[in-house]
Amino acid sequence: MAHPAILRNLVEQYEALQIRHADEGSIETLRRLEDVTYTLCVSTGTQTVEAALAVAEQQLTNALAETVPVAPGRAGTGVVDDEVRLTA
């Protein structure tokens, strides 16, 4: 399983290159898109970009859930400590 930061970066690159390729349609952009698609598939253990994106989304969601602080004594309940405030 790829590190979440690497996986997030691959997904962002894929999305950006898709838009760029749709706008430009250049061979260079297509090659870069194919490279990122291949790497994304290898990183997620899948064979299609659709499956890779679905697995990446699930892995990133799981990684985010693991970083949310849980109140002492309530571990595993999903209850977040009232004192914790997340900001953007």
C-alpha positions, 0 to 999 in steps of 0.5 A: 500500500502506498503512503497516503501522501504519495497516493494523494499526489498521484491522484492529483497529478492524474486529475490535472493531466486529464484536464490538461490533455483534454485541453491540449491533446499533446503527445507529451501530456498523453505520455505523462498521463499514461505514466501516472495512470500506470503508477497509480494502478501499480500503487493500488494493485489494480489493472484499470484507472477506475479501480485504481481511483476507487481503491485510492479513495478508500485508502485515503479515507481510511488514512484520514480516519486513522488520524482523527483524535479519539477521546481517552476511554472511548477508543474505537467508538468514533466519538471525537473529544469535545475539546478537539477542534479541527480547522482548515 
